[in-house]
Amino acid sequence: MKKLLASILSLGLAVTLAGCGGTGGKKSDSAASNKQLIGVAMPTQSLQRWNQDGANMKSELESKGYKVELQYANNDVNTQTQQLENMITKGCKVLVIASIDGSALSDVLKKAADNGVKVVAYDRLIMKSPNVDYYATFDNFKVGVIQGQYIEKQLGLKDGKGPFNIELFGGSPDDNNATFFYNGAMSILQPYIDNGKLVVSSGQKDFTTIAIQGWDSAKAQARMDNLITANYAKGKKLDAVLSPNDSLAIGIVASLKNAGYGSADKPYPILTGQDCDKPNVIAMINKQQSMSIFKDTRTLATKVVEMVDSLLQGKEASVNDTKTYNNGSKVVPSFLCDPVYADSSNYKQILIDSGYYKEADLK
């Protein structure tokens, strides 16, 4: 009887071990099997793209078995710093950070490192800190190149057409990506400015002058109002506007609309953008904005989850750039996803057929 009881207990123990992932069962390859907590810090909920980025990150991480602490900081650096400190205190093992000011997080990242917390910079490079393990983003220089090439093609600059009038906008100076966008676009546009085929009537060309703090739509609208009043009020034609993203573009559209653009006699200039936010896609459909760079945040979220898995397993993550992104303290190993552009001719294929939007979203 005792032998029978011992056999039953031994069998029960074996079954229990198998069910918990012991030697009798499969061991998960993912570090998420321990339900570890991951902190995700996003800059703001005021822009559609960050809402989508946050939702995608949370969904992807939870689908892998992680617990997620997702916070938005209303574009306030102190708030984001406090949120990150709280995440460290709560026991987050990895922080995924889309920074507001890439140079303002050195102290809190030092605290993270002291507590064994790993850091992935999400779409915006975190500057001046050695405590950044990986960076996941899109090829930001290429974003600007595509915007410049779109203007080049639409105006027929390669065919020698011109001169055309253009005005330039830059992104927020505290966002490291903004200079990559600008330099990429100017690598295409500067030669045409130099040979006179593109004319910046305002004379405002350098990044510091054209930058819009905080990627603020209202500030972009105000600057466009001033440019029109000073340079285009007497019927002078504006042929193109370089806008690095959609939040600036929507402000520029509002300014152009108020100035009477949108008629047969006064058509909208070619206007670039980035992020394919819903209002901007609708503006493209209505021929107010010409194009927008599409950065599929689902792809980016998937890549970040792979990085999180690798960090928690003590492995090296897959990267495709180990030279470009020097944050002032180190070259941060990076993975660059490829951007594409959408306009009125292909937005259905790019945005709807891929499942990113439903057709009803763009009414």
Summary of the structure (lengths in Angstrom):
residues: 363
radius of gyration: 24.6
end to end distance: 75.7
largest distance: 105.0
contacts: 1226
relative contact order: 0.12
helix: 46%
strand: 15%
